[in-house]
Amino acid sequence: MENIAWMAWTLPTAIFFVMLALTLGVMTWLGIAYPEAERVGILRIPTTRGDRLFISLVLAAVIHLLWIALVGTDPIATLPIGEGVEISSLWLATLISLVSAVAIFRTV
């Protein structure tokens, strides 16, 4: 465990990596079960599921970095669990990223 002690392993970090692993697993399963075909969307370039996933992940990173730079990470609410669990405003950036990913998968 000392090899990864440099990173702040918090619940949001763990959720991020679990969701990323699940996404890659689902994409692999979809690629095997339903072979993909390229399609042309609003970008006018042929894209596959993997291309759209990559675009979505890059856009999510940009959204989160801009959110941190412009809005910050202040808590927006506190849940009455134990001594109180603070909900960061980054969850709003995550929601925006998920909505943008759905839009990318539907239109690009």
MDAnalysis code that builds the backbone (N, CA, C; Angstrom):
import MDAnalysis as mda
import numpy as np

u = mda.Universe.empty(324, n_residues=108, atom_resindex=np.repeat(np.arange(108), 3), trajectory=True)
u.add_TopologyAttr("name", ["N", "CA", "C"] * 108)
u.add_TopologyAttr("resid", np.arange(1, 109))
u.add_TopologyAttr("resname", ["MET", "GLU", "ASN", "ILE", "ALA", "TRP", "MET", "ALA", "TRP", "THR", "LEU", "PRO", "THR", "ALA", "ILE", "PHE", "PHE", "VAL", "MET", "LEU", "ALA", "LEU", "THR", "LEU", "GLY", "VAL", "MET", "THR", "TRP", "LEU", "GLY", "ILE", "ALA", "TYR", "PRO", "GLU", "ALA", "GLU", "ARG", "VAL", "GLY", "ILE", "LEU", "ARG", "ILE", "PRO", "THR", "THR", "ARG", "GLY", "ASP", "ARG", "LEU", "PHE", "ILE", "SER", "LEU", "VAL", "LEU", "ALA", "ALA", "VAL", "ILE", "HIS", "LEU", "LEU", "TRP", "ILE", "ALA", "LEU", "VAL", "GLY", "THR", "ASP", "PRO", "ILE", "ALA", "THR", "LEU", "PRO", "ILE", "GLY", "GLU", "GLY", "VAL", "GLU", "ILE", "SER", "SER", "LEU", "TRP", "LEU", "ALA", "THR", "LEU", "ILE", "SER", "LEU", "VAL", "SER", "ALA", "VAL", "ALA", "ILE", "PHE", "ARG", "THR", "VAL"])
u.atoms.positions = np.array([
    [0.821, -1.196, 0.000],
    [0.000, 0.000, 0.000],
    [0.866, 1.261, 0.000],
    [2.102, 1.148, 0.363],
    [2.987, 2.313, 0.382],
    [3.265, 2.839, -1.023],
    [3.125, 1.962, -2.040],
    [3.389, 2.383, -3.412],
    [2.370, 3.409, -3.905],
    [1.170, 3.398, -3.340],
    [0.133, 4.328, -3.797],
    [-0.223, 5.354, -2.733],
    [0.628, 5.506, -1.740],
    [0.349, 6.444, -0.655],
    [0.419, 7.904, -1.108],
    [1.031, 8.174, -2.258],
    [1.157, 9.537, -2.745],
    [-0.170, 10.115, -3.191],
    [-1.148, 9.258, -3.484],
    [-2.432, 9.744, -3.991],
    [-3.453, 9.834, -2.872],
    [-4.289, 10.834, -2.925],
    [-5.332, 11.011, -1.920],
    [-6.489, 10.071, -2.250],
    [-6.502, 8.908, -1.642],
    [-7.538, 7.914, -1.921],
    [-8.766, 8.233, -1.087],
    [-9.678, 8.965, -1.692],
    [-10.923, 9.334, -1.031],
    [-12.062, 8.541, -1.684],
    [-13.243, 8.649, -1.126],
    [-14.396, 7.957, -1.697],
    [-14.673, 8.395, -3.138],
    [-14.667, 9.693, -3.453],
    [-14.883, 10.084, -4.854],
    [-13.812, 9.508, -5.800],
    [-12.565, 9.428, -5.333],
    [-11.504, 8.854, -6.154],
    [-11.776, 7.382, -6.410],
    [-12.163, 6.659, -5.378],
    [-12.467, 5.236, -5.523],
    [-13.663, 5.038, -6.452],
    [-14.691, 5.850, -6.300],
    [-15.869, 5.750, -7.168],
    [-15.472, 5.995, -8.616],
    [-14.610, 6.981, -8.850],
    [-14.160, 7.290, -10.211],
    [-13.482, 6.084, -10.844],
    [-12.530, 5.468, -10.132],
    [-11.792, 4.353, -10.715],
    [-12.661, 3.107, -10.870],
    [-13.588, 2.874, -9.965],
    [-14.506, 1.740, -10.100],
    [-15.409, 1.953, -11.314],
    [-15.937, 3.161, -11.463],
    [-16.809, 3.447, -12.604],
    [-16.043, 3.368, -13.930],
    [-14.790, 3.816, -13.939],
    [-13.973, 3.719, -15.145],
    [-13.743, 2.260, -15.515],
    [-13.430, 1.423, -14.531],
    [-13.226, -0.006, -14.789],
    [-14.518, -0.657, -15.281],
    [-15.652, -0.314, -14.669],
    [-16.935, -0.853, -15.114],
    [-17.261, -0.406, -16.540],
    [-16.976, 0.847, -16.858],
    [-17.223, 1.358, -18.204],
    [-16.394, 0.602, -19.229],
    [-15.112, 0.391, -18.930],
    [-14.265, -0.356, -19.860],
    [-14.738, -1.794, -19.996],
    [-15.205, -2.391, -18.903],
    [-15.742, -3.750, -18.960],
    [-16.991, -3.832, -19.815],
    [-17.895, -2.876, -19.634],
    [-19.120, -2.852, -20.435],
    [-18.796, -2.617, -21.906],
    [-17.867, -1.715, -22.184],
    [-17.491, -1.451, -23.574],
    [-16.872, -2.689, -24.218],
    [-16.078, -3.432, -23.451],
    [-15.494, -4.671, -23.970],
    [-16.588, -5.687, -24.260],
    [-17.521, -5.841, -23.328],
    [-18.620, -6.777, -23.528],
    [-19.454, -6.376, -24.742],
    [-19.759, -5.088, -24.876],
    [-20.528, -4.620, -26.027],
    [-19.798, -4.883, -27.344],
    [-18.476, -4.712, -27.325],
    [-17.689, -4.959, -28.528],
    [-17.713, -6.418, -28.948],
    [-17.789, -7.318, -27.961],
    [-17.840, -8.753, -28.258],
    [-19.258, -9.173, -28.639],
    [-20.239, -8.741, -27.858],
    [-21.620, -9.160, -28.083],
    [-22.250, -8.497, -29.304],
    [-21.965, -7.237, -29.519],
    [-22.542, -6.482, -30.624],
    [-21.416, -5.773, -31.372],
    [-20.847, -6.421, -32.386],
    [-19.744, -5.771, -33.124],
    [-20.160, -4.386, -33.609],
    [-19.239, -3.460, -33.468],
    [-19.564, -2.079, -33.770],
    [-19.286, -1.728, -35.223],
    [-20.029, -0.767, -35.688],
    [-19.823, -0.221, -37.024],
    [-19.605, 1.280, -36.870],
    [-18.731, 1.804, -37.687],
    [-18.499, 3.246, -37.637],
    [-19.743, 3.978, -38.116],
    [-19.969, 5.153, -37.521],
    [-21.068, 5.988, -37.988],
    [-20.592, 7.432, -38.034],
    [-21.251, 8.197, -38.865],
    [-20.896, 9.611, -39.044],
    [-21.965, 10.447, -38.350],
    [-21.530, 11.299, -37.429],
    [-22.456, 12.151, -36.692],
    [-22.244, 13.616, -37.023],
    [-22.470, 14.468, -36.034],
    [-22.387, 15.913, -36.267],
    [-20.965, 16.399, -36.523],
    [-19.959, 15.606, -36.152],
    [-18.571, 16.003, -36.425],
    [-18.157, 15.702, -37.857],
    [-18.988, 14.950, -38.566],
    [-18.729, 14.572, -39.955],
    [-17.478, 13.721, -40.118],
    [-17.135, 12.953, -39.084],
    [-16.051, 11.980, -39.169],
    [-16.604, 10.651, -38.669],
    [-16.122, 9.546, -39.232],
    [-16.598, 8.250, -38.753],
    [-16.044, 7.963, -37.341],
    [-16.934, 7.589, -36.424],
    [-16.516, 7.282, -35.057],
    [-17.100, 5.948, -34.628],
    [-16.375, 5.279, -33.733],
    [-16.838, 4.033, -33.139],
    [-17.223, 4.317, -31.684],
    [-17.734, 3.284, -30.988],
    [-18.058, 3.458, -29.571],
    [-16.832, 3.903, -28.781],
    [-15.698, 3.312, -29.081],
    [-14.462, 3.664, -28.366],
    [-14.062, 5.113, -28.592],
    [-14.226, 5.588, -29.820],
    [-13.930, 6.994, -30.122],
    [-14.823, 7.916, -29.315],
    [-16.119, 7.577, -29.278],
    [-17.065, 8.413, -28.538],
    [-16.785, 8.366, -27.036],
    [-16.368, 7.200, -26.520],
    [-15.991, 7.108, -25.106],
    [-14.780, 7.980, -24.821],
    [-13.782, 7.937, -25.701],
    [-12.585, 8.756, -25.516],
    [-12.929, 10.241, -25.521],
    [-13.751, 10.669, -26.476],
    [-14.171, 12.073, -26.533],
    [-14.902, 12.452, -25.250],
    [-15.766, 11.558, -24.766],
    [-16.514, 11.826, -23.533],
    [-15.595, 11.958, -22.329],
    [-14.585, 11.093, -22.234],
    [-13.666, 11.154, -21.092],
    [-12.809, 12.412, -21.122],
    [-12.352, 12.792, -22.314],
    [-11.556, 14.025, -22.427],
    [-12.416, 15.235, -22.070],
    [-13.646, 15.260, -22.563],
    [-14.546, 16.378, -22.251],
    [-14.859, 16.421, -20.752],
    [-15.024, 15.257, -20.120],
    [-15.272, 15.219, -18.672],
    [-14.089, 15.793, -17.902],
    [-12.882, 15.472, -18.345],
    [-11.694, 16.026, -17.683],
    [-11.658, 17.547, -17.828],
    [-11.959, 18.042, -19.020],
    [-11.962, 19.490, -19.251],
    [-13.045, 20.161, -18.408],
    [-14.233, 19.567, -18.364],
    [-15.318, 20.139, -17.560],
    [-14.911, 20.225, -16.095],
    [-14.320, 19.153, -15.564],
    [-13.927, 19.154, -14.155],
    [-12.813, 20.161, -13.869],
    [-11.833, 20.251, -14.758],
    [-10.752, 21.222, -14.542],
    [-11.269, 22.656, -14.603],
    [-12.141, 22.933, -15.556],
    [-12.724, 24.272, -15.630],
    [-13.594, 24.559, -14.409],
    [-14.330, 23.564, -13.940],
    [-15.171, 23.731, -12.753],
    [-14.310, 24.085, -11.548],
    [-13.209, 23.345, -11.368],
    [-12.319, 23.619, -10.231],
    [-11.739, 25.024, -10.346],
    [-11.354, 25.427, -11.566],
    [-10.744, 26.745, -11.753],
    [-11.747, 27.878, -11.559],
    [-12.974, 27.700, -12.039],
    [-13.939, 28.796, -12.033],
    [-14.875, 28.792, -10.825],
    [-15.265, 27.612, -10.357],
    [-16.250, 27.521, -9.277],
    [-15.607, 27.103, -7.959],
    [-14.665, 26.176, -8.040],
    [-14.031, 25.666, -6.825],
    [-14.663, 24.353, -6.379],
    [-14.267, 23.908, -5.209],
    [-14.752, 22.618, -4.708],
    [-15.464, 22.754, -3.371],
    [-15.996, 23.917, -3.111],
    [-16.672, 24.135, -1.829],
    [-17.862, 23.187, -1.687],
    [-18.139, 22.778, -0.454],
    [-19.300, 21.906, -0.245],
    [-20.613, 22.653, -0.500],
    [-21.577, 21.925, -1.062],
    [-22.881, 22.538, -1.325],
    [-23.941, 22.040, -0.351],
    [-23.634, 20.946, 0.345],
    [-24.578, 20.393, 1.316],
    [-23.817, 19.484, 2.278],
    [-24.442, 19.210, 3.412],
    [-23.874, 18.283, 4.390],
    [-24.947, 17.263, 4.749],
    [-24.608, 16.001, 4.556],
    [-25.537, 14.935, 4.907],
    [-25.428, 14.620, 6.390],
    [-26.549, 14.396, 7.051],
    [-26.506, 14.105, 8.492],
    [-26.150, 12.647, 8.780],
    [-24.951, 12.264, 8.371],
    [-24.451, 10.909, 8.618],
    [-23.224, 11.029, 9.507],
    [-23.266, 10.433, 10.662],
    [-22.131, 10.525, 11.588],
    [-21.895, 11.970, 11.972],
    [-20.683, 12.435, 11.725],
    [-20.338, 13.824, 12.027],
    [-20.656, 14.748, 10.858],
    [-21.299, 14.223, 9.856],
    [-21.674, 15.025, 8.694],
    [-20.775, 14.740, 7.509],
    [-21.379, 14.380, 6.402],
    [-20.648, 14.109, 5.167],
    [-20.915, 15.259, 4.213],
    [-19.856, 15.964, 3.828],
    [-20.006, 17.111, 2.939],
    [-20.085, 16.662, 1.487],
    [-20.985, 17.270, 0.749],
    [-21.147, 17.003, -0.677],
    [-20.469, 18.133, -1.440],
    [-19.446, 17.792, -2.221],
    [-18.684, 18.781, -2.970],
    [-19.465, 19.265, -4.188],
    [-19.162, 20.474, -4.611],
    [-19.796, 21.001, -5.819],
    [-19.290, 20.279, -7.069],
    [-18.236, 19.492, -6.943],
    [-17.737, 18.729, -8.087],
    [-18.756, 17.707, -8.582],
    [-19.686, 17.315, -7.701],
    [-20.725, 16.379, -8.140],
    [-21.593, 17.018, -9.215],
    [-21.750, 18.334, -9.190],
    [-22.490, 19.021, -10.251],
    [-21.722, 18.941, -11.576],
    [-20.393, 19.081, -11.502],
    [-19.573, 18.934, -12.707],
    [-19.669, 17.511, -13.238],
    [-19.750, 16.532, -12.346],
    [-19.899, 15.145, -12.765],
    [-21.230, 14.931, -13.464],
    [-22.276, 15.544, -12.943],
    [-23.592, 15.438, -13.577],
    [-23.569, 16.065, -14.975],
    [-22.937, 17.208, -15.108],
    [-22.794, 17.860, -16.416],
    [-22.009, 16.958, -17.369],
    [-20.965, 16.311, -16.858],
    [-20.154, 15.413, -17.682],
    [-20.964, 14.211, -18.157],
    [-21.798, 13.658, -17.279],
    [-22.625, 12.514, -17.670],
    [-23.641, 12.907, -18.739],
    [-24.245, 14.075, -18.586],
    [-25.198, 14.545, -19.593],
    [-24.484, 14.780, -20.922],
    [-23.290, 15.345, -20.885],
    [-22.546, 15.574, -22.126],
    [-22.132, 14.253, -22.765],
    [-21.799, 13.239, -21.967],
    [-21.445, 11.923, -22.512],
    [-22.632, 11.297, -23.227],
    [-23.810, 11.413, -22.642],
    [-25.008, 10.895, -23.308],
    [-25.222, 11.620, -24.636],
    [-25.047, 12.927, -24.638],
    [-25.211, 13.702, -25.880],
    [-24.174, 13.279, -26.923],
    [-22.947, 13.038, -26.486],
    [-21.884, 12.619, -27.424],
    [-22.207, 11.256, -28.008],
    [-22.621, 10.311, -27.177],
    [-22.915, 8.970, -27.680],
    [-24.115, 8.978, -28.631],
    [-25.017, 9.927, -28.460],
    [-26.209, 9.980, -29.329],
    [-25.952, 10.739, -30.632],
    [-25.081, 11.735, -30.619],
    [-24.972, 12.617, -31.779],
    [-23.652, 12.559, -32.522],
    [-22.581, 12.153, -31.891],
    [-21.259, 12.193, -32.544],
    [-21.019, 10.902, -33.301],
])
